[in-house]
């Protein structure tokens, strides 16, 4: 399983293969299983359908690691357009943003300026923006940007990855800040020096970190946890802990990826659990698509079956 995952993660950064795959019409059609479309209008239509199933949404405008300020500003402007579209169409969605797309690798100040515009616009529209987490090279810089913004805004959140050894320390600090955190397992290739290499250890740490959030109590406890997982065993555990601790709906939600376990998304929503679907769109879908293939062999089976239809 580790070799399978490593293989597709390596492909996700392969520039020549990316060029080949993204120009192949059939690949683009298959990618639509996990990507809402290449345009904002296509994505809005998907969000409307999900909302009709009692599912909330978070938008991700695909793209990462811009190479110049012009690209970073263009990405920022697309997020402002997405926020305007969310408000205009009155759909239940907010946005998720990768900081390398905002210019983090170019300049901390450029990235912070772009993010400040996005979060400010979201606040003006009564919405929310979450900062996505990327590979471990960006973890501390991402948290630094988040903490700076959190001093100015209360409508900004962050993501923590359970496979990193450092995440327990980060979670303790974020709980104390009453932060809004999406907890995921992690989707990048990392060294065993900084991340748990064994899936069982990642799962155990995920449960441990989730418990820190769900058991936080007291009159001032407002930390919000988005449990980003498709693992039914962990979901059952979380549901039991939520019931045991009478965790109010305002302090948690389940999050899943568009195109993965849609049946489980609808089932949880029908049982009155808050569920949010991570909906990516845009032309830069190749790295995201490859990371989805790396996560589950079932996704590769889906790809192959469509290639031979």
NORNORCOR-V390110 format. One record per backbone hydrogen bond with DSSP energy under -0.5 kcal/mol. NH is the residue of the N-H (numbers start at 0). CO is the residue of the C=O. Records with the same first field share a line. If there is no record, write none. Layout:
NH: CO, CO
//
This chain:
4: 0
5: 1
6: 2
7: 3
8: 4
9: 5
10: 6
11: 7
12: 9
13: 10
14: 12
17: 13
18: 14
19: 15
20: 16
21: 17
22: 18, 19
23: 20
24: 22
26: 23
27: 23
28: 24
29: 25
30: 26
31: 27, 28
32: 29
33: 30
34: 30
35: 279
42: 38
43: 39
44: 40
45: 41
46: 42
47: 43
48: 44
49: 45
50: 46
51: 47
52: 48, 49
53: 50
54: 49
55: 274
56: 91
57: 276
58: 93
59: 278
60: 95
61: 59, 280
65: 99
71: 67
72: 68
73: 69
74: 70
75: 71
76: 72
77: 73
78: 74
79: 75
80: 76
81: 77
82: 78
83: 79
84: 80
85: 81
86: 82
87: 83
88: 84
89: 85
90: 85
92: 90
93: 56
94: 127
95: 58
96: 129
100: 97
101: 97, 98
102: 99
103: 98
105: 102
106: 102
110: 106
111: 107
112: 108
113: 109
114: 110
115: 111
116: 112
117: 113
118: 114
119: 115
120: 116
121: 117
122: 118
123: 119
124: 120
125: 122
126: 121
128: 154
129: 94
130: 156
131: 96, 129
137: 134
138: 135
141: 137
142: 138
143: 139
144: 140
145: 141
146: 142
147: 143
148: 144
149: 145
150: 146, 147
151: 148
152: 148
156: 128
157: 179
158: 130
159: 181
161: 159, 183
162: 184
163: 160
164: 193
166: 163
167: 164
168: 165
169: 165
170: 166
171: 167
172: 168
173: 169
174: 170
175: 171
176: 172
177: 174
178: 173
180: 178, 223
181: 157
182: 180, 225
183: 159, 181
189: 187
193: 190
194: 190
195: 162
200: 197
201: 197
202: 198
203: 199
204: 200
205: 201
206: 202
207: 203
208: 204
209: 205
210: 206
211: 207
212: 208
213: 209
214: 210
215: 212
220: 217
221: 219
223: 178
224: 250
225: 180, 223
226: 224, 252
227: 182, 225
228: 226, 254
231: 229
234: 230
235: 231
236: 232
237: 233
238: 234
239: 235
240: 236
241: 237
242: 238
243: 239
244: 240
245: 242
246: 241
250: 247
251: 248
252: 224
253: 273
254: 226
255: 275
257: 277
259: 256
264: 260
265: 261
266: 262
267: 263
268: 264
269: 265
270: 266
271: 268
272: 267
275: 253
276: 55
277: 255
278: 57, 276
279: 33, 277
280: 59
281: 36
284: 282
288: 284
289: 285
290: 286
291: 287
292: 288
293: 289
294: 290
295: 291
298: 295
299: 295
300: 296
301: 297
302: 298
303: 299
304: 300
305: 301
306: 302
307: 303
308: 305
//
